Amino acid sequence: MVDSIGSKLSTNKVAGVTRVATPAAAASVTKQPGTAQVPTVAAQLAASAPVDMDRVARIKQAVASGNFPLSPTTIADTLIAARYEWMSHDKA
């Protein structure tokens, strides 16, 4: 049965609030002396950029001496193609 909504005063009594102690801090993790940490693949890849520095040096030398064919048309086409590829990954 459902009581009607009205101006009836509630006779329910609320018990007092009991405070509890704050929880103890979690024990911190400490590194054991003498244990070596194995680097993850991500850590190894993040340590250095995946760049072939010898190839970069050869290209720089070829550009400086005028032996590397720089075609503005090829560069522009590549940049436009890259932009279209990026746009295909954009959310609509």
Backbone as a printed PyTorch tensor [residue, N CA C, xyz], in Angstrom:
tensor([[[  0.8250,  -1.1600,   0.0000],
         [  0.0000,   0.0000,   0.0000],
         [  0.8820,   1.2400,   0.0000]],

        [[  0.4690,   2.2750,  -0.7110],
         [  1.2520,   3.4950,  -0.8550],
         [  0.6340,   4.5820,   0.0030]],

        [[  1.4700,   5.2480,   0.7980],
         [  0.9870,   6.3630,   1.6090],
         [  0.7800,   7.5780,   0.7120]],

        [[ -0.1700,   8.3730,   1.0490],
         [ -0.4220,   9.5890,   0.2720],
         [  0.6100,  10.6400,   0.6320]],

        [[  0.7880,  11.5670,  -0.3020],
         [  1.7100,  12.6680,  -0.0620],
         [  0.9470,  13.7370,   0.6930]],

        [[  1.4930,  14.1660,   1.7550],
         [  0.7930,  15.1750,   2.5310],
         [  1.7230,  15.8510,   3.5010]],

        [[  1.1890,  16.4480,   4.4610],
         [  1.9750,  17.1900,   5.4360],
         [  2.2770,  16.3360,   6.6560]],

        [[  2.2520,  15.0290,   6.4700],
         [  2.5050,  14.1310,   7.5920],
         [  3.9870,  14.2060,   7.9690]],

        [[  4.2990,  14.3990,   9.2190],
         [  5.6740,  14.4610,   9.6820],
         [  6.2570,  13.0600,   9.7830]],

        [[  7.4880,  12.9500,   9.4550],
         [  8.1680,  11.6730,   9.5220],
         [  8.5570,  11.3690,  10.9510]],

        [[  8.3870,  10.1330,  11.3400],
         [  8.7530,   9.7320,  12.6970],
         [ 10.0410,   8.9120,  12.6870]],

        [[ 10.6740,   8.7940,  11.5150],
         [ 11.9220,   8.0290,  11.4300],
         [ 13.0350,   8.8030,  12.1040]],

        [[ 13.8040,   8.1220,  12.9100],
         [ 14.9300,   8.7440,  13.5900],
         [ 16.2080,   8.3040,  12.8880]],

        [[ 17.1310,   9.2200,  12.7530],
         [ 18.4060,   8.9240,  12.1060],
         [ 19.4590,   8.7420,  13.1820]],

        [[ 20.2360,   7.6960,  13.0560],
         [ 21.2790,   7.4200,  14.0360],
         [ 22.4310,   8.3950,  13.8310]],

        [[ 23.2110,   8.5680,  14.8580],
         [ 24.3600,   9.4670,  14.7890],
         [ 25.4250,   8.9520,  13.8300]],

        [[ 26.2730,   9.8370,  13.3710],
         [ 27.3380,   9.4960,  12.4380],
         [ 28.5650,   9.1040,  13.2250]],

        [[ 29.1550,   7.9970,  12.8510],
         [ 30.3740,   7.5380,  13.4970],
         [ 31.5310,   7.7470,  12.5380]],

        [[ 32.5390,   8.4490,  12.9710],
         [ 33.7000,   8.6960,  12.1300],
         [ 34.6470,   7.5030,  12.2130]],

        [[ 35.2520,   7.2020,  11.0650],
         [ 36.2240,   6.1140,  11.0250],
         [ 37.5880,   6.7110,  10.7430]],

        [[ 38.5980,   5.9710,  11.0830],
         [ 39.9600,   6.4400,  10.8490],
         [ 40.2460,   6.4460,   9.3500]],

        [[ 41.1150,   7.3460,   8.9340],
         [ 41.4920,   7.3910,   7.5160],
         [ 42.2940,   6.1430,   7.1820]],

        [[ 42.1260,   5.6190,   5.9660],
         [ 42.8630,   4.4080,   5.6090],
         [ 44.3570,   4.6860,   5.5420]],

        [[ 45.1170,   3.6840,   5.8730],
         [ 46.5670,   3.8160,   5.8340],
         [ 47.0270,   3.9410,   4.3900]],

        [[ 48.0800,   4.6850,   4.1740],
         [ 48.6200,   4.8680,   2.8360],
         [ 49.1510,   3.5330,   2.3230]],

        [[ 48.9840,   3.3160,   1.0290],
         [ 49.4700,   2.0780,   0.4290],
         [ 50.9910,   2.0460,   0.4970]],

        [[ 51.5000,   0.8790,   0.6970],
         [ 52.9530,   0.7290,   0.7750],
         [ 53.5520,   1.0550,  -0.5920]],

        [[ 54.5960,   1.8460,  -0.5970],
         [ 55.2160,   2.2080,  -1.8710],
         [ 56.0710,   1.0470,  -2.3750]],

        [[ 56.1560,   0.9720,  -3.6890],
         [ 56.9390,  -0.0930,  -4.3090],
         [ 58.3760,   0.3760,  -4.3780]],

        [[ 59.2620,  -0.4430,  -3.8880],
         [ 60.6770,  -0.0940,  -3.9370],
         [ 61.3990,  -1.0910,  -4.8170]],

        [[ 62.4210,  -0.6140,  -5.4690],
         [ 63.2120,  -1.4440,  -6.3590],
         [ 64.2030,  -2.2620,  -5.5300]],

        [[ 64.2960,  -3.5100,  -5.8320],
         [ 65.2340,  -4.3610,  -5.1290],
         [ 66.6410,  -4.0640,  -5.6320]],

        [[ 67.5910,  -3.9130,  -4.7550],
         [ 68.9610,  -3.6690,  -5.2080],
         [ 69.4910,  -4.8840,  -5.9590]],

        [[ 70.2030,  -4.6150,  -7.0250],
         [ 70.8160,  -5.6920,  -7.7900],
         [ 69.9340,  -6.2480,  -8.8930]],

        [[ 68.6850,  -5.7870,  -9.0020],
         [ 67.8380,  -6.2720, -10.0860],
         [ 67.9400,  -5.3190, -11.2560]],

        [[ 68.1040,  -5.8670, -12.4240],
         [ 68.2130,  -5.0610, -13.6320],
         [ 66.8480,  -4.9660, -14.2900]],

        [[ 66.4940,  -3.7660, -14.7160],
         [ 65.2180,  -3.5700, -15.3750],
         [ 65.4000,  -3.8360, -16.8680]],

        [[ 64.5830,  -4.7180, -17.4090],
         [ 64.6750,  -5.0720, -18.8190],
         [ 63.9390,  -4.0030, -19.6160]],

        [[ 64.6130,  -3.3690, -20.5900],
         [ 63.9400,  -2.3310, -21.3670],
         [ 62.8890,  -2.9410, -22.2850]],

        [[ 61.7600,  -2.2880, -22.3720],
         [ 60.7010,  -2.7520, -23.2490],
         [ 60.9890,  -2.3030, -24.6650]],

        [[ 60.2460,  -2.8540, -25.6050],
         [ 60.4240,  -2.4860, -27.0070],
         [ 60.1120,  -1.0100, -27.1860]],

        [[ 59.0620,  -0.5320, -26.5230],
         [ 58.6990,   0.8740, -26.6340],
         [ 59.8190,   1.7690, -26.1090]],

        [[ 60.4330,   1.3700, -25.0050],
         [ 61.5280,   2.1630, -24.4510],
         [ 62.7270,   2.1680, -25.3830]],

        [[ 62.9880,   1.0370, -26.0210],
         [ 64.1060,   0.9760, -26.9640],
         [ 63.8440,   1.8560, -28.1790]],

        [[ 62.6070,   1.8390, -28.6850],
         [ 62.2770,   2.6550, -29.8490],
         [ 62.2550,   4.1390, -29.5040]],

        [[ 61.8710,   4.4740, -28.2840],
         [ 61.8090,   5.8670, -27.8770],
         [ 63.1950,   6.4370, -27.5860]],

        [[ 64.1710,   5.5750, -27.3790],
         [ 65.5080,   6.0330, -27.0440],
         [ 66.1510,   6.7940, -28.1890]],

        [[ 65.8590,   6.4100, -29.4110],
         [ 66.4360,   7.1050, -30.5600],
         [ 65.4640,   7.0540, -31.7310]],

        [[ 65.5650,   8.0480, -32.5810],
         [ 64.6910,   8.1180, -33.7480],
         [ 65.1150,   7.0730, -34.7750]],

        [[ 64.1450,   6.4830, -35.4950],
         [ 64.4910,   5.4730, -36.4910],
         [ 64.9770,   6.1280, -37.7910]],

        [[ 66.1620,   6.7250, -37.7260],
         [ 66.7190,   7.4490, -38.8620],
         [ 68.0520,   6.8270, -39.2420]],

        [[ 68.2210,   6.5990, -40.5380],
         [ 69.4980,   6.1030, -41.0480],
         [ 70.3970,   7.3170, -41.2760]],

        [[ 71.2280,   7.6230, -40.2980],
         [ 72.0410,   8.8310, -40.3490],
         [ 73.0440,   8.8100, -41.4960]],

        [[ 73.5310,   7.6230, -41.8910],
         [ 74.4500,   7.5450, -43.0290],
         [ 73.7460,   7.9790, -44.3110]],

        [[ 72.5090,   7.5320, -44.4900],
         [ 71.7480,   7.9100, -45.6850],
         [ 71.4510,   9.4060, -45.6930]],

        [[ 71.1140,   9.9470, -44.5270],
         [ 70.8630,  11.3880, -44.4260],
         [ 72.1140,  12.1650, -44.8090]],

        [[ 73.2660,  11.7250, -44.3460],
         [ 74.5260,  12.4060, -44.6740],
         [ 74.8090,  12.3370, -46.1730]],

        [[ 74.5330,  11.1710, -46.7880],
         [ 74.7500,  11.0420, -48.2460],
         [ 73.8160,  11.9660, -49.0270]],

        [[ 72.5700,  12.0650, -48.5950],
         [ 71.6100,  12.9380, -49.2900],
         [ 72.0110,  14.3990, -49.1110]],

        [[ 72.4200,  14.7930, -47.9150],
         [ 72.8670,  16.1690, -47.6860],
         [ 74.0570,  16.5110, -48.5780]],

        [[ 74.9850,  15.5780, -48.6790],
         [ 76.1710,  15.8000, -49.5130],
         [ 75.7780,  15.9260, -50.9840]],

        [[ 74.8460,  15.0810, -51.4490],
         [ 74.4030,  15.1280, -52.8420],
         [ 73.6620,  16.4280, -53.1370]],

        [[ 72.8340,  16.9090, -52.2040],
         [ 72.1270,  18.1800, -52.4030],
         [ 73.1230,  19.3330, -52.4350]],

        [[ 74.1060,  19.2990, -51.5250],
         [ 75.0980,  20.3730, -51.4660],
         [ 75.9440,  20.4300, -52.7340]],

        [[ 76.2450,  19.2850, -53.3030],
         [ 77.0870,  19.2670, -54.5090],
         [ 76.2810,  19.3810, -55.7960]],

        [[ 74.9360,  19.3720, -55.6820],
         [ 74.0840,  19.5240, -56.8650],
         [ 73.8330,  18.2220, -57.6060]],

        [[ 74.1320,  17.0880, -57.0110],
         [ 73.9480,  15.7860, -57.6600],
         [ 72.6290,  15.1100, -57.3030]],

        [[ 71.8490,  15.7100, -56.4220],
         [ 70.5800,  15.0990, -56.0040],
         [ 69.4550,  15.8050, -56.7480]],

        [[ 68.6750,  15.0570, -57.5270],
         [ 67.6370,  15.6990, -58.3370],
         [ 66.4420,  16.1350, -57.4870]],

        [[ 66.3190,  17.4370, -57.2430],
         [ 65.1680,  17.9780, -56.5340],
         [ 64.1740,  18.4890, -57.5610]],

        [[ 63.0250,  17.8670, -57.6150],
         [ 61.9870,  18.2640, -58.5470],
         [ 60.8430,  18.8860, -57.7630]],

        [[ 60.5860,  20.1820, -57.9380],
         [ 59.4800,  20.8180, -57.2220],
         [ 58.1370,  20.1420, -57.5030]],

        [[ 57.9470,  19.6480, -58.7180],
         [ 56.7000,  18.9710, -59.0720],
         [ 56.5360,  17.6900, -58.2650]],

        [[ 57.5900,  16.9160, -58.1620],
         [ 57.5380,  15.6660, -57.3990],
         [ 57.2850,  15.9530, -55.9230]],

        [[ 57.9330,  16.9650, -55.3800],
         [ 57.7440,  17.3210, -53.9750],
         [ 56.2980,  17.7550, -53.7360]],

        [[ 55.7610,  18.6020, -54.6350],
         [ 54.3890,  19.0720, -54.4890],
         [ 53.4010,  17.9110, -54.5790]],

        [[ 53.6060,  17.0200, -55.5570],
         [ 52.7130,  15.8650, -55.7040],
         [ 52.7270,  14.9870, -54.4530]],

        [[ 53.8990,  14.7890, -53.8870],
         [ 54.0240,  13.9610, -52.6820],
         [ 53.3170,  14.6090, -51.4950]],

        [[ 53.4640,  15.9390, -51.3550],
         [ 52.7960,  16.6350, -50.2520],
         [ 51.2780,  16.5950, -50.4150]],

        [[ 50.7910,  16.7630, -51.6290],
         [ 49.3430,  16.7090, -51.8670],
         [ 48.8140,  15.3100, -51.5890]],

        [[ 49.5430,  14.2770, -52.0300],
         [ 49.1220,  12.9000, -51.7710],
         [ 49.0840,  12.6140, -50.2740]],

        [[ 50.0740,  13.1240, -49.5390],
         [ 50.1050,  12.9210, -48.0900],
         [ 48.9060,  13.6040, -47.4350]],

        [[ 48.5630,  14.8040, -47.9040],
         [ 47.4120,  15.5100, -47.3300],
         [ 46.1240,  14.7520, -47.5880]],

        [[ 45.9540,  14.2160, -48.7920],
         [ 44.7490,  13.4350, -49.0850],
         [ 44.6840,  12.1740, -48.2180]],

        [[ 45.8170,  11.5770, -47.9630],
         [ 45.8400,  10.3940, -47.0960],
         [ 45.4460,  10.7840, -45.6700]],

        [[ 45.9560,  11.9150, -45.1840],
         [ 45.6040,  12.3690, -43.8410],
         [ 44.1180,  12.6820, -43.7540]],

        [[ 43.5760,  13.2980, -44.8050],
         [ 42.1600,  13.6560, -44.8140],
         [ 41.2800,  12.4040, -44.7560]],

        [[ 41.7400,  11.3060, -45.3360],
         [ 40.9350,  10.0840, -45.3200],
         [ 40.8050,   9.5150, -43.9110]],

        [[ 41.7110,   9.8950, -43.0070],
         [ 41.6530,   9.4110, -41.6240],
         [ 40.8990,  10.3650, -40.7110]],

        [[ 40.5480,  11.5650, -41.2120],
         [ 39.8080,  12.5280, -40.3980],
         [ 38.4000,  12.0270, -40.1620]],

        [[ 37.8830,  12.3310, -38.9680],
         [ 36.4970,  11.9640, -38.6680],
         [ 35.5790,  13.0040, -39.2890]],

        [[ 34.4810,  12.5320, -39.8300],
         [ 33.5510,  13.4370, -40.4960],
         [ 32.7990,  14.2870, -39.5280]]])
